[in-house]
Each structure stands twice: as structure tokens, then as C-alpha cells.
């Protein structure tokens, strides 16, 4: 018992120290950059901090909403809100994700709370994919980024919704309960206020820690991959699709900002850029890291590759029909 308490205290101190370091990096990033001579290292720090600055507000929003769901929403609500048949609950949960103005950083802990509240994992995972991809903020940003191609908004929304529903149904068919290992919480029997803050701290530790790992990986990829490669890949239709799909995974850009990055890649076709927009909010480095932290590594190594394949195929299909 004493060892367990000691480990908890040590972990708490480590997390708080990490939080302080990250805050200091954000506040003093310009001063720190001035002491660094290497352009590559400066780029790494810029990308790392940018990913965190973009993602943290939505992570906080998701953690707070997750805690509200876990503590204040009764289990009976989900039984009434979603169809009882799992196959029908999947598209219903996907459509519910449309109205949530958040990104993948917030959707991960929310999906975890939904599963804890008794929602079938297939429906929660469909919500996880739909919420950051086709909410009103993301679609509006896409319309602003592509003012001359309004069909991009329809193509992105439709393809992303199809991916969310198909992945939910695929989980119903092939998924196994033991693949999802949600971390245990220790707030049973506590008051609602104490349980709320306990849930917030729990999700920040698990999701936030893996967000930092994903941001560091994305920054490293940004520095290592030469930009000249993009020019060569854009000339080949098949390679351009695969290149932007992989780039979306590596860059780990928040869904509210990825449309502007896609619009800047003007050397690529609209279909290739659509693939970038569909894959990014569903499969990227920080999202995979966060999924591993919230649902377990066994889940992430199965779910992420399957989502990647389905997202690429759906985006190419939507591009062929609508673009």
C-alpha cells in the first residue's frame, strides 16, 4: 500500500514538473530560440510548440467534457439517446460527432468516457472519428481555405462520415473487447466534485503525456523529411495520394488548421489534398499516441492502420465522384 502511494506521488510530481516545463517552453520560446544556432533545432522547437499550442486548448475542452460525461451524466441517458441495436448506434453516434466543435485531442478522452458510461465501443469509436473531422468549425475552415472549390467541403464531410460509420461497423464485426484496456480510476464513492477533478487529472496525465510524445515525433519528422521530395511525388497520381496520406499522419496538424496547410500544397491534385484532410483528423502521430494512452497499445496498433486504409479509400472514392 505504501509503495502504491509512493508511486502515485512520484508520478504526480513528474507530471506537474512536465507541465511547468511545457508552459515555460511556450512562454519563453522566442528567447530560447535566440540561444540556438542550428536552424533545424529551431524548426524542431517551433513545430513542437506549435502542435502543443494548437492541441492543448482542445485537449482541455475534451478532458472537461469527458469528466462531465463520466461524473454527471447518468448511464440511463445513453440508453435513451442511442439506438439499442449496435449497428444503428454507430451512425447515430457518428452524426452526434458532427455537432461537437473539437479536434482529435479532445475526442479521445470523450470516447473513453462514453465507453465507461456503457456506450458500445463501436459507437464510441465512430464518434471518436467523426467529431474532429466534420464538425462545423472544421467544415467552415475548409470552405475558407478553398474558396474556389466549395465541393471540397462536401467531399470532406461525406468521406469522413463514411469512414466513421464503416470503422464502427468493422469494429462490430471484428473487434474484441479485450483489445481496449481503459486505465483504472480510483474515484469511486467520492463526491461528484472530487470525482470530476479526479477524472480531469486522470485524463490529462494519460492523454496529455502521449500528446507530448506525438508532438515531439511530428516535429522530428518535419525536420527530417526534405521538402524537395514533395515536388517529385506530386507528379504521380498514385504516389501523390500516398504521399499526402503519410504526410497527414506525420505532420499531426489539428483538424481546425489542416485545411489551410492542404490549400498551400497547390502542386498536388484536389483528390490528393482531400486524402490529406480525411486521413489527418483520424490517423496521426499524436492521435495514435493518445489512443495508446487511453485505450491501450493493443488497440492502437490494430485500429490506426485499419482506419488509415479505409480513410484513403473513402477519400479517393469521394474525390473521383465529387471533385
Secondary structure, 3 states (H helix, E strand, C coil): CHHHHHHHHHHHHHHHHHHHHHHHHHHCHHHHHHCCCCHHHHHHHHHHHHHHHHHHHHHHHHHHHHHHHHHHCCHHHHHHHCCCCHHHHHHHHHHHHHCCCCCHHHHHHHHHHHHHCCCCHHHHHHHHHHHHHCCHHHHHHHHHHCCCCCHHHHHHHHHHHHHHHHHHHHHHHHCCHHHCCCCCCCCCCCCHHHHHHHHHHHHHHHHHHHHHHHHHHHHHHHHHCCCHHHHHHHCCHHHHHHHHHHHHHHHCCCCCCHHHHHHHCCCCCHHHHHHHHHHHCCCCHHHHHHHHHHHCHHHHHHHHHHHHHHHHHHHHHHHHHHC
